[in-house]
Amino acid sequence: MNLVSLTLGPFGSIWPASLIWAACGWANQGPNAVIALMLFGLGLWVDLLTGGPLGAWAVVALIAHTLTILSARFSVAMASTPMSAAAFTGLFFLVAASILSISSGKGFNVLSILVPIISAVLTYPWVAAWFDLSKDEA
């Protein structure tokens, strides 16, 4: 059952975009239990919105967030622009979603997850400020 069935037809649901934005935007805070809980809660909310298995999008978001934090530690290029950071997060999100989908036995529709991921990556520079939790020092 979908609470809000906003899909792009064969191109998938638009809701996972919020998880990519949060996973990428909150990664600059480093490992943080409160942020992990917020991201998990947002993932559960997306599960309810999309009618997916409870916890599936939450796990995918946490995996993408964790891999984004780890890769930022080792790659200077990743953090150079918001678009590159979002591209890395989108790639990790795609890998995690595909592994979860295949392991659940449902198969994997590349088009239905790739279009929302690409749209989330392309729109991230406009919404990045919403997910910036750093404090401005005056």
Beta strands, then each sheet from edge to edge (+ up, - down):
end
